[in-house]
Amino acid sequence: MERAAASLLGIRAYGVHINGYTTAPDGTQQLWVAKRSKLKPTFPGKLDHLVAGGLPAGIPPMECVIKECGEEASIPPELARMSRPVGIITYNANYQGCCKRDVLFCYDLELPVDFEPVPDDGEVECFERYDVDRLMRCISNTEEFKTNCAVVIIDWLVRHGYLSPEEPGYAPLVKSIRQ
């Protein structure tokens, strides 16, 4: 069944979400952001992770990561296998009047600075690197990101120390993504 149809039936859907990032020699990090194809039936033109996709029943998450990395971003299997599992995010949301209940297996993939992902399957229009300041401004001030992707990216920002306990609203934010 198509993952997008699961909410119509009240079925929990599973997916893999991969934050792809680079670290420059000076320690500066940038996150690769995908722009979804305008032809996608769900969330056309929205910003997304480097790679994300539905997890079919019976397929191990890492196998899905490798498959999606190749299909969506032309990432070779030997590089995709370097993805590190970093947790799970679950949520319930209203999606077009239905209860969308998702479980997202989250991964980080540090890519070589000179690697550039290339769209392959038509689901992604293009990729662009975002520095952390631009990423945080975009997530906090716009609705350009697909909502569930923004949540997974916020988790990345927390884990990499870009959002700290000194920030106003830190505790409720972290609690909301850990439930």
C-alpha positions as a Markdown table, in Angstrom:
| # | Residue | x | y | z |
|---|---|---|---|---|
| 1 | Met | 0.0 | 0.0 | 0.0 |
| 2 | Glu | 1.2 | 3.5 | -0.8 |
| 3 | Arg | 2.4 | 5.2 | 2.5 |
| 4 | Ala | 0.3 | 8.2 | 1.8 |
| 5 | Ala | -2.9 | 6.1 | 1.8 |
| 6 | Ala | -2.2 | 4.6 | 5.2 |
| 7 | Ser | -3.8 | 7.6 | 7.0 |
| 8 | Leu | -7.0 | 7.1 | 5.1 |
| 9 | Leu | -7.3 | 3.7 | 6.8 |
| 10 | Gly | -6.0 | 4.7 | 10.2 |
| 11 | Ile | -2.9 | 2.5 | 9.7 |
| 12 | Arg | 0.4 | 3.4 | 11.2 |
| 13 | Ala | 3.0 | 4.1 | 8.5 |
| 14 | Tyr | 6.7 | 3.7 | 8.7 |
| 15 | Gly | 9.5 | 5.6 | 7.0 |
| 16 | Val | 13.2 | 6.3 | 6.9 |
| 17 | His | 14.5 | 9.9 | 7.0 |
| 18 | Ile | 18.2 | 10.6 | 6.3 |
| 19 | Asn | 19.8 | 13.9 | 7.3 |
| 20 | Gly | 22.7 | 14.3 | 4.9 |
| 21 | Tyr | 25.3 | 16.8 | 6.0 |
| 22 | Thr | 28.9 | 17.9 | 5.4 |
| 23 | Thr | 31.6 | 19.1 | 7.8 |
| 24 | Ala | 34.2 | 21.5 | 6.3 |
| 25 | Pro | 37.8 | 21.4 | 7.6 |
| 26 | Asp | 37.0 | 24.4 | 9.8 |
| 27 | Gly | 34.2 | 22.5 | 11.5 |
| 28 | Thr | 31.3 | 24.3 | 9.7 |
| 29 | Gln | 28.4 | 22.0 | 9.0 |
| 30 | Gln | 25.8 | 22.2 | 6.2 |
| 31 | Leu | 22.7 | 20.1 | 5.7 |
| 32 | Trp | 21.7 | 18.9 | 2.2 |
| 33 | Val | 18.0 | 19.8 | 1.5 |
| 34 | Ala | 15.9 | 18.3 | -1.2 |
| 35 | Lys | 13.2 | 20.2 | -3.0 |
| 36 | Arg | 10.3 | 17.8 | -3.8 |
| 37 | Ser | 9.1 | 17.6 | -7.3 |
| 38 | Lys | 6.1 | 19.8 | -8.1 |
| 39 | Leu | 4.5 | 16.7 | -9.7 |
| 40 | Lys | 4.5 | 14.8 | -6.4 |
| 41 | Pro | 0.9 | 14.1 | -5.2 |
| 42 | Thr | 1.9 | 14.8 | -1.6 |
| 43 | Phe | 3.6 | 18.0 | -0.5 |
| 44 | Pro | 4.7 | 19.1 | -4.0 |
| 45 | Gly | 7.5 | 21.6 | -4.1 |
| 46 | Lys | 8.1 | 21.4 | -0.3 |
| 47 | Leu | 11.6 | 21.1 | 1.2 |
| 48 | Asp | 12.6 | 17.7 | 2.5 |
| 49 | His | 15.6 | 15.8 | 3.8 |
| 50 | Leu | 18.4 | 14.6 | 1.6 |
| 51 | Val | 16.5 | 11.3 | 1.4 |
| 52 | Ala | 13.3 | 10.1 | 2.9 |
| 53 | Gly | 10.8 | 7.3 | 2.0 |
| 54 | Gly | 8.2 | 4.9 | 3.1 |
| 55 | Leu | 9.4 | 1.7 | 4.7 |
| 56 | Pro | 7.7 | -1.4 | 3.2 |
| 57 | Ala | 6.6 | -4.2 | 5.4 |
| 58 | Gly | 9.3 | -6.9 | 5.8 |
| 59 | Ile | 12.2 | -4.7 | 4.6 |
| 60 | Pro | 14.9 | -3.8 | 7.2 |
| 61 | Pro | 15.3 | 0.0 | 7.7 |
| 62 | Met | 18.9 | 0.0 | 6.6 |
| 63 | Glu | 18.0 | -1.8 | 3.4 |
| 64 | Cys | 15.4 | 0.8 | 2.7 |
| 65 | Val | 17.9 | 3.6 | 3.5 |
| 66 | Ile | 20.3 | 2.2 | 0.9 |
| 67 | Lys | 17.5 | 1.8 | -1.7 |
| 68 | Glu | 16.1 | 5.3 | -1.2 |
| 69 | Cys | 19.6 | 6.9 | -1.2 |
| 70 | Gly | 20.3 | 5.4 | -4.6 |
| 71 | Glu | 16.9 | 6.2 | -6.1 |
| 72 | Glu | 16.4 | 9.7 | -4.8 |
| 73 | Ala | 20.0 | 11.1 | -4.6 |
| 74 | Ser | 22.3 | 8.8 | -6.6 |
| 75 | Ile | 24.2 | 7.9 | -3.5 |
| 76 | Pro | 26.2 | 4.7 | -4.0 |
| 77 | Pro | 25.5 | 1.8 | -1.7 |
| 78 | Glu | 28.9 | 1.9 | 0.0 |
| 79 | Leu | 28.3 | 5.5 | 1.0 |
| 80 | Ala | 24.7 | 5.0 | 2.0 |
| 81 | Arg | 25.8 | 2.2 | 4.3 |
| 82 | Met | 27.6 | 4.8 | 6.4 |
| 83 | Ser | 24.3 | 6.2 | 7.5 |
| 84 | Arg | 24.0 | 6.0 | 11.3 |
| 85 | Pro | 20.7 | 5.3 | 13.1 |
| 86 | Val | 20.1 | 8.1 | 15.5 |
| 87 | Gly | 16.6 | 7.4 | 16.8 |
| 88 | Ile | 12.9 | 7.2 | 16.1 |
| 89 | Ile | 10.3 | 10.0 | 15.9 |
| 90 | Thr | 6.6 | 9.1 | 16.2 |
| 91 | Tyr | 3.7 | 11.4 | 15.8 |
| 92 | Asn | 0.0 | 11.7 | 15.2 |
| 93 | Ala | -1.2 | 14.4 | 12.9 |
| 94 | Asn | -4.3 | 15.5 | 11.0 |
| 95 | Tyr | -3.6 | 15.0 | 7.3 |
| 96 | Gln | -6.5 | 16.0 | 5.0 |
| 97 | Gly | -9.0 | 15.1 | 7.7 |
| 98 | Cys | -7.5 | 11.7 | 8.6 |
| 99 | Cys | -5.3 | 10.6 | 11.4 |
| 100 | Lys | -1.7 | 10.3 | 10.1 |
| 101 | Arg | 0.2 | 8.0 | 12.5 |
| 102 | Asp | 3.9 | 7.8 | 11.6 |
| 103 | Val | 7.0 | 6.1 | 12.9 |
| 104 | Leu | 10.2 | 7.6 | 11.4 |
| 105 | Phe | 13.5 | 5.8 | 11.6 |
| 106 | Cys | 16.0 | 8.6 | 11.6 |
| 107 | Tyr | 19.6 | 8.4 | 10.2 |
| 108 | Asp | 22.5 | 10.8 | 9.9 |
| 109 | Leu | 24.8 | 10.5 | 6.9 |
| 110 | Glu | 27.9 | 12.6 | 6.9 |
| 111 | Leu | 28.9 | 13.1 | 3.3 |
| 112 | Pro | 32.3 | 14.1 | 1.8 |
| 113 | Val | 32.4 | 17.9 | 1.2 |
| 114 | Asp | 32.9 | 17.4 | -2.5 |
| 115 | Phe | 29.9 | 14.9 | -2.9 |
| 116 | Glu | 26.8 | 16.3 | -4.7 |
| 117 | Pro | 23.6 | 14.3 | -4.7 |
| 118 | Val | 21.8 | 14.0 | -8.0 |
| 119 | Pro | 18.1 | 13.5 | -8.4 |
| 120 | Asp | 17.4 | 10.2 | -10.1 |
| 121 | Asp | 13.8 | 9.0 | -9.7 |
| 122 | Gly | 11.8 | 12.2 | -10.4 |
| 123 | Glu | 10.6 | 12.6 | -6.8 |
| 124 | Val | 13.2 | 15.4 | -6.1 |
| 125 | Glu | 13.6 | 18.5 | -8.2 |
| 126 | Cys | 17.0 | 19.5 | -6.9 |
| 127 | Phe | 19.3 | 19.5 | -3.9 |
| 128 | Glu | 20.9 | 22.4 | -2.1 |
| 129 | Arg | 23.2 | 22.8 | 0.9 |
| 130 | Tyr | 21.9 | 25.0 | 3.7 |
| 131 | Asp | 24.2 | 26.4 | 6.4 |
| 132 | Val | 22.8 | 26.0 | 9.9 |
| 133 | Asp | 21.6 | 29.7 | 10.3 |
| 134 | Arg | 19.7 | 29.6 | 7.0 |
| 135 | Leu | 18.2 | 26.2 | 7.9 |
| 136 | Met | 17.0 | 27.4 | 11.4 |
| 137 | Arg | 15.6 | 30.6 | 9.9 |
| 138 | Cys | 13.7 | 28.7 | 7.2 |
| 139 | Ile | 12.2 | 26.2 | 9.7 |
| 140 | Ser | 11.3 | 28.8 | 12.3 |
| 141 | Asn | 10.0 | 31.5 | 9.9 |
| 142 | Thr | 8.4 | 29.8 | 6.9 |
| 143 | Glu | 6.3 | 26.8 | 6.0 |
| 144 | Glu | 8.7 | 25.7 | 3.2 |
| 145 | Phe | 9.6 | 22.4 | 4.8 |
| 146 | Lys | 7.4 | 19.4 | 4.9 |
| 147 | Thr | 6.3 | 19.3 | 8.6 |
| 148 | Asn | 7.6 | 15.9 | 9.5 |
| 149 | Cys | 11.0 | 16.7 | 7.9 |
| 150 | Ala | 11.2 | 19.9 | 10.0 |
| 151 | Val | 10.8 | 17.8 | 13.1 |
| 152 | Val | 13.6 | 15.4 | 12.1 |
| 153 | Ile | 15.8 | 18.3 | 11.3 |
| 154 | Ile | 15.1 | 20.0 | 14.6 |
| 155 | Asp | 16.2 | 16.7 | 16.3 |
| 156 | Trp | 19.5 | 16.9 | 14.2 |
| 157 | Leu | 20.0 | 20.5 | 15.4 |
| 158 | Val | 19.5 | 19.5 | 19.0 |
| 159 | Arg | 21.8 | 16.5 | 18.8 |
| 160 | His | 24.5 | 18.5 | 17.0 |
| 161 | Gly | 24.4 | 21.3 | 19.7 |
| 162 | Tyr | 22.9 | 24.1 | 17.5 |
| 163 | Leu | 19.9 | 24.4 | 19.8 |
| 164 | Ser | 20.8 | 24.4 | 23.5 |
| 165 | Pro | 19.1 | 24.4 | 26.9 |
| 166 | Glu | 19.8 | 28.2 | 27.1 |
| 167 | Glu | 17.4 | 28.9 | 24.2 |
| 168 | Pro | 13.9 | 30.1 | 25.2 |
| 169 | Gly | 11.4 | 27.2 | 24.8 |
| 170 | Tyr | 14.2 | 24.5 | 24.5 |
| 171 | Ala | 12.7 | 22.1 | 27.0 |
| 172 | Pro | 9.1 | 22.0 | 25.6 |
| 173 | Leu | 10.6 | 21.8 | 22.0 |
| 174 | Val | 12.8 | 18.8 | 22.9 |
| 175 | Lys | 10.0 | 17.2 | 24.8 |
| 176 | Ser | 7.6 | 17.5 | 21.9 |
| 177 | Ile | 10.0 | 15.7 | 19.5 |
| 178 | Arg | 10.8 | 12.9 | 22.0 |
| 179 | Gln | 7.2 | 11.8 | 22.7 |
